[in-house]
Amino acid sequence: MKKRFWAPLALATIGTASAAYAADLANLHGQSCGDMAGTWHFVNNQVPAGSGTGTLTATFSGGSCTVDSTKVLTSVQHFFCSAPGTLLSASTNLGGRLVLSDFSCEVKKCDPKTQKCD
């Protein structure tokens, strides 16, 4: 009788462990471009096999960005967003480990004919 009780419980636990969950940003540390626009490169590693193309949603102090992956490999997907401000959060609809790979901020240009340049 105990074997019948434990077998379904073990199968339910195994089935639950393999379910895919959304990945939240693992390395959020107040990255910012200030009031300038930035290009943000996110990588979702350890994506479960057969997940398909993912979608990233990122929130910044100056707006938000929702994009599909630009590069899909077996277990890695890449995402690029353009947005101003401080990165507040990011997540995908896939399992795995989402990280901010890198970002670059727009360089403000100064026109010496119309502005005082430092």
N, C-alpha and C positions, 0 to 999 in steps of 0.2 A: 504494500500500500504506500509506503514512503517513496518508493521508486517512481510511482505514478505522480505523486505530488511534486517531487523535485524536478523531474524531466521537463514538464511544461514550463516551470519557473526558469530553468536554465535556458530553454529555447527562447523565452520571452526576453531574458536579459541579453542574450547574444544578438537577437534581432534589434533591440534598442541601441546597442553599442555601435551598430553599423550605420545608423541613420545619419544623413548629412545635415549639418547645421550651418548657419551663416557664419562667416568669418568676420570678426571685428578687428580693427587696426591694433596690432601688437606693440608698436613702437611710437605711440603718440607722446610727444614731449614738448608741446608748445611751438612747433615749427611755424614760422611766419615770414611773409613777404611784406609786412606792414600794410600800407595802403596801395602798394604796387601789385600788379598782376603777377601770378606765378604759374609755372608749368610743373605739375606734380606727377611723379611716376610711382605708381603702386604696383606691387607684385604679390599675387596670391600663390603661395607655395603649398605643396602637399594637398592639392585639389583631388578629391576622390575620383577614381576612374569612371569614365562615362558621364561626367557632370554636364557636359555641353558648355556653350559659351556663357560666361557669367556677366553680371551687371554690378557695377560699383556705384555706391552713393556716398559722396563726401560732403561734409558741411564745413564751411569756412565762416569767419566773422564777416566777410564781405559777400557771401552768397553760397550757392551750393552747386553741385555737379553730379549728374547721373549719366554714366557712359557704359557701353558694352566693352568687353575686352578687345584690345587691338592685336594681341598675339596669344594664340592658344596652343600650348604644348601638352604633352601627356598629363603632367601633374602641376603645371605652372601656367598662370595667366597674367598678362600685363595690362595695365590700365593707365591712361593719361588724362588728366584734368587741367583746365586752365581756370584759375580763380584768384581773386585778391584776398588778402587778409591772413589771419591765423587759422591753421587747420584745427578744427574742433573735434571731428569724428570722421570715421570712414568704415564702411562694411560692404561685403559682397553677399550675394544670394547663394554662394557656394560654401562648402566646408573648406578646411585648410587653414593656413596661417597667412594672414594679410599683413604686409609691412609696407612702409613708405620707403621706396628704394632710394630716391633722390628728388630734389626739386631745385628749380632755378627761378630767380626773381627778375622781372623786367628791369632793365637799367634805365633810370630816368635820364633823359637827354636835356642838355641845357643849350639854349641858343644865345650866344654872347651878344647878339645884336638886340635882343629884346629882354634878356634876363641877366642878373648878376650871377655868374657861375663861381662856385667854390673850387 
